[in-house]
Amino acid sequence: AIFLVSFQEPIDPVPHNSLRIAQPETAAVNPESGKIYPNPNNGTMSFSYELPVASKGMLVLYDISGRHVDRFILKEGQNIQQISEENLENGIYFYRFVIDEQEINSGKFVIVK
């Protein structure tokens, strides 16, 4: 039996009178960049991304306990990184898409074998 669980992230509203701190800007990145699909999956996943020229990018995977599972150095340009579930157990995992030491996107994915 396969059970799919959906999670909804809580939203932390910022009060209108609070101070907002500007974040350093990285070169323009497509907002659809940095997604793992299919999700959930039971085989090879794909991570589509766009890495600006002269930037350094990395995809980091963590298990549910926060333990580092794998890391991929990404190439410049618009690419797809293939990720095999071969070394991953059933469960929920998290990923971070980092460009020039700044997190661009993060999320979770599920392995169901």
C-alpha positions, 0 to 999 in steps of 0.5 A: 500500500502506498500512502501519500502525505501532504504537508502545508508549510506555516506562514509567518506574517511580517507585521507592517511596522517591523523592520525588513532587512534587505538580502544580498541579491544573486544574479536573476534566477528563474523562479521555477528553477530548483525543483525535484520531480516527480515527487513522490517517486520510486526511481530516478528523480530530476532536478531542473535548475538554472545557474547564472554564468560565473556562479557556483551552485550546489544541491544538498540532500538531507534525511528527515533527521537533518543528516547530510545524505548527498551533495551535487556540484551544479554546472552553469546554465540551464540543466537537469541533474539526475538523482538516483534513489538507489542509496536512499531509503523510503521516507521524506527528504529535504533539499537545498538549492544554493547559488554563491552560498545563498539558498535559492530554493528548498523543499522536500521530496518523498521516496516510495519503493 
